[in-house]
Amino acid sequence: VVCFSSPTSQNGGLDLGYGSAFISTVKAVSKIMKSSGKRLNLGGRWFNSSKSSITMKRKGGNNDSDEMDLESIARNYCRSVEALVSKQRKDVQELQQFCGFLEQKLETI
């Protein structure tokens, strides 16, 4: 997420409260997306149970910079959910075809 400008305070300077609120919002959204991805058992760096945080700690990294990469998290989340929905759609179609097959077999009995 890129922010090119922010509202200014009454004294003509940057409103630091806005920047702080923006950062808090980005962190909250990324946390929500990560926990949702974990609940859905999505693969990938962002959604493995604790792999990313363990790796970051070993490397001496900071999770804050990870949480600020909201665009990458959202892109990965959307791709993973779309793949999951596509797979489930195919599974449902197969089940419907199988049910149709069984219904035809029952009619002939």
Secondary structure, 3 states (H helix, E strand, C coil): CCCCCCCECCCCCECHHHHHHHHHHHHHHHHHHHHHHHHCCCCCCCCCCCHHHHHHHHCCCCHHHHHCCHHHHHHHHHHHHHHHHHHHHHHHHHHHHHHHHHHHHHHHC
